[in-house]
Amino acid sequence: MDFLKSGSSTSPSPSDMAAQKELIKEQVRNEIAMANAQALVNKMTETCYAKCITKPSTSLGSSDETCLGRCMERYMEAFNVVSKTYVDRMARERESARASSS
């Protein structure tokens, strides 16, 4: 958005505006992805901690570590299945919408 800072009286070209718009969209997508990843890690940590750590102490026992590892693996597998299904469904709906508007 340098054109906003410059104080110049000339307007940015439509291609400059389109490029800036795409850049902002990409930045927003990245921020959303980061927020979603952080939420996933937080939820996974809460869920697996509640399931696996029955007697909190200053260190993890081997059974706690094993439980946490398995829990996190299962959680990520489930997340990946749900995410893939969602993405596939959205792609089908988008394709269906395009076909019906043509």
C-alpha positions as protocol buffer text, in pm:
chain_id: "A"
residue {
  index: 1
  type: MET
  ca { x: 0 y: 0 z: 0 }
}
residue {
  index: 2
  type: ASP
  ca { x: 286 y: 231 z: -77 }
}
residue {
  index: 3
  type: PHE
  ca { x: 60 y: 444 z: -290 }
}
residue {
  index: 4
  type: LEU
  ca { x: -136 y: 542 z: 22 }
}
residue {
  index: 5
  type: LYS
  ca { x: 179 y: 646 z: 206 }
}
residue {
  index: 6
  type: SER
  ca { x: 339 y: 845 z: -71 }
}
residue {
  index: 7
  type: GLY
  ca { x: 107 y: 1141 z: -55 }
}
residue {
  index: 8
  type: SER
  ca { x: 115 y: 1155 z: -434 }
}
residue {
  index: 9
  type: SER
  ca { x: -187 y: 1294 z: -612 }
}
residue {
  index: 10
  type: THR
  ca { x: -167 y: 1032 z: -886 }
}
residue {
  index: 11
  type: SER
  ca { x: -402 y: 737 z: -861 }
}
residue {
  index: 12
  type: PRO
  ca { x: -268 y: 385 z: -870 }
}
residue {
  index: 13
  type: SER
  ca { x: -337 y: 193 z: -1189 }
}
residue {
  index: 14
  type: PRO
  ca { x: -611 y: -72 z: -1189 }
}
residue {
  index: 15
  type: SER
  ca { x: -344 y: -343 z: -1217 }
}
residue {
  index: 16
  type: ASP
  ca { x: -166 y: -199 z: -909 }
}
residue {
  index: 17
  type: MET
  ca { x: -494 y: -197 z: -719 }
}
residue {
  index: 18
  type: ALA
  ca { x: -567 y: -558 z: -823 }
}
residue {
  index: 19
  type: ALA
  ca { x: -218 y: -665 z: -715 }
}
residue {
  index: 20
  type: GLN
  ca { x: -259 y: -491 z: -379 }
}
residue {
  index: 21
  type: LYS
  ca { x: -601 y: -654 z: -332 }
}
residue {
  index: 22
  type: GLU
  ca { x: -457 y: -1000 z: -404 }
}
residue {
  index: 23
  type: LEU
  ca { x: -166 y: -935 z: -166 }
}
residue {
  index: 24
  type: ILE
  ca { x: -404 y: -839 z: 113 }
}
residue {
  index: 25
  type: LYS
  ca { x: -624 y: -1143 z: 44 }
}
residue {
  index: 26
  type: GLU
  ca { x: -320 y: -1369 z: 64 }
}
residue {
  index: 27
  type: GLN
  ca { x: -209 y: -1209 z: 391 }
}
residue {
  index: 28
  type: VAL
  ca { x: -556 y: -1258 z: 539 }
}
residue {
  index: 29
  type: ARG
  ca { x: -561 y: -1623 z: 423 }
}
residue {
  index: 30
  type: ASN
  ca { x: -222 y: -1677 z: 588 }
}
residue {
  index: 31
  type: GLU
  ca { x: -336 y: -1516 z: 914 }
}
residue {
  index: 32
  type: ILE
  ca { x: -650 y: -1733 z: 917 }
}
residue {
  index: 33
  type: ALA
  ca { x: -443 y: -2045 z: 851 }
}
residue {
  index: 34
  type: MET
  ca { x: -208 y: -1956 z: 1138 }
}
residue {
  index: 35
  type: ALA
  ca { x: -500 y: -1893 z: 1374 }
}
residue {
  index: 36
  type: ASN
  ca { x: -660 y: -2224 z: 1275 }
}
residue {
  index: 37
  type: ALA
  ca { x: -333 y: -2411 z: 1328 }
}
residue {
  index: 38
  type: GLN
  ca { x: -291 y: -2252 z: 1671 }
}
residue {
  index: 39
  type: ALA
  ca { x: -649 y: -2343 z: 1764 }
}
residue {
  index: 40
  type: LEU
  ca { x: -588 y: -2702 z: 1649 }
}
residue {
  index: 41
  type: VAL
  ca { x: -274 y: -2734 z: 1861 }
}
residue {
  index: 42
  type: ASN
  ca { x: -447 y: -2581 z: 2164 }
}
residue {
  index: 43
  type: LYS
  ca { x: -750 y: -2811 z: 2135 }
}
residue {
  index: 44
  type: MET
  ca { x: -530 y: -3116 z: 2077 }
}
residue {
  index: 45
  type: THR
  ca { x: -319 y: -3028 z: 2381 }
}
residue {
  index: 46
  type: GLU
  ca { x: -626 y: -2982 z: 2603 }
}
residue {
  index: 47
  type: THR
  ca { x: -792 y: -3300 z: 2483 }
}
residue {
  index: 48
  type: CYS
  ca { x: -485 y: -3523 z: 2505 }
}
residue {
  index: 49
  type: TYR
  ca { x: -375 y: -3379 z: 2839 }
}
residue {
  index: 50
  type: ALA
  ca { x: -718 y: -3445 z: 2989 }
}
residue {
  index: 51
  type: LYS
  ca { x: -718 y: -3800 z: 2849 }
}
residue {
  index: 52
  type: CYS
  ca { x: -359 y: -3902 z: 2925 }
}
residue {
  index: 53
  type: ILE
  ca { x: -238 y: -3714 z: 3231 }
}
residue {
  index: 54
  type: THR
  ca { x: -435 y: -3862 z: 3518 }
}
residue {
  index: 55
  type: LYS
  ca { x: -181 y: -3783 z: 3790 }
}
residue {
  index: 56
  type: PRO
  ca { x: 5 y: -3460 z: 3708 }
}
residue {
  index: 57
  type: SER
  ca { x: 360 y: -3441 z: 3842 }
}
residue {
  index: 58
  type: THR
  ca { x: 687 y: -3273 z: 3758 }
}
residue {
  index: 59
  type: SER
  ca { x: 772 y: -3524 z: 3483 }
}
residue {
  index: 60
  type: LEU
  ca { x: 599 y: -3755 z: 3238 }
}
residue {
  index: 61
  type: GLY
  ca { x: 607 y: -4128 z: 3283 }
}
residue {
  index: 62
  type: SER
  ca { x: 662 y: -4354 z: 2983 }
}
residue {
  index: 63
  type: SER
  ca { x: 294 y: -4452 z: 2977 }
}
residue {
  index: 64
  type: ASP
  ca { x: 198 y: -4082 z: 2976 }
}
residue {
  index: 65
  type: GLU
  ca { x: 435 y: -4016 z: 2685 }
}
residue {
  index: 66
  type: THR
  ca { x: 301 y: -4314 z: 2491 }
}
residue {
  index: 67
  type: CYS
  ca { x: -58 y: -4209 z: 2553 }
}
residue {
  index: 68
  type: LEU
  ca { x: 13 y: -3849 z: 2449 }
}
residue {
  index: 69
  type: GLY
  ca { x: 192 y: -3958 z: 2132 }
}
residue {
  index: 70
  type: ARG
  ca { x: -91 y: -4189 z: 2027 }
}
residue {
  index: 71
  type: CYS
  ca { x: -358 y: -3936 z: 2119 }
}
residue {
  index: 72
  type: MET
  ca { x: -191 y: -3662 z: 1917 }
}
residue {
  index: 73
  type: GLU
  ca { x: -144 y: -3894 z: 1618 }
}
residue {
  index: 74
  type: ARG
  ca { x: -511 y: -3996 z: 1624 }
}
residue {
  index: 75
  type: TYR
  ca { x: -621 y: -3637 z: 1668 }
}
residue {
  index: 76
  type: MET
  ca { x: -416 y: -3525 z: 1367 }
}
residue {
  index: 77
  type: GLU
  ca { x: -540 y: -3818 z: 1156 }
}
residue {
  index: 78
  type: ALA
  ca { x: -900 y: -3732 z: 1239 }
}
residue {
  index: 79
  type: PHE
  ca { x: -837 y: -3364 z: 1166 }
}
residue {
  index: 80
  type: ASN
  ca { x: -683 y: -3452 z: 830 }
}
residue {
  index: 81
  type: VAL
  ca { x: -978 y: -3673 z: 733 }
}
residue {
  index: 82
  type: VAL
  ca { x: -1228 y: -3404 z: 829 }
}
residue {
  index: 83
  type: SER
  ca { x: -1027 y: -3132 z: 651 }
}
residue {
  index: 84
  type: LYS
  ca { x: -992 y: -3335 z: 331 }
}
residue {
  index: 85
  type: THR
  ca { x: -1363 y: -3419 z: 332 }
}
residue {
  index: 86
  type: TYR
  ca { x: -1451 y: -3053 z: 385 }
}
residue {
  index: 87
  type: VAL
  ca { x: -1220 y: -2932 z: 107 }
}
residue {
  index: 88
  type: ASP
  ca { x: -1355 y: -3198 z: -132 }
}
residue {
  index: 89
  type: ARG
  ca { x: -1713 y: -3101 z: -49 }
}
residue {
  index: 90
  type: MET
  ca { x: -1644 y: -2732 z: -102 }
}
residue {
  index: 91
  type: ALA
  ca { x: -1482 y: -2808 z: -439 }
}
residue {
  index: 92
  type: ARG
  ca { x: -1784 y: -3014 z: -546 }
}
residue {
  index: 93
  type: GLU
  ca { x: -2024 y: -2739 z: -438 }
}
residue {
  index: 94
  type: ARG
  ca { x: -1818 y: -2476 z: -622 }
}
residue {
  index: 95
  type: GLU
  ca { x: -1816 y: -2692 z: -935 }
}
residue {
  index: 96
  type: SER
  ca { x: -2189 y: -2753 z: -904 }
}
residue {
  index: 97
  type: ALA
  ca { x: -2254 y: -2380 z: -868 }
}
residue {
  index: 98
  type: ARG
  ca { x: -2043 y: -2308 z: -1178 }
}
residue {
  index: 99
  type: ALA
  ca { x: -2224 y: -2576 z: -1379 }
}
residue {
  index: 100
  type: SER
  ca { x: -2567 y: -2446 z: -1280 }
}
residue {
  index: 101
  type: SER
  ca { x: -2476 y: -2084 z: -1363 }
}
residue {
  index: 102
  type: SER
  ca { x: -2346 y: -2176 z: -1710 }
}
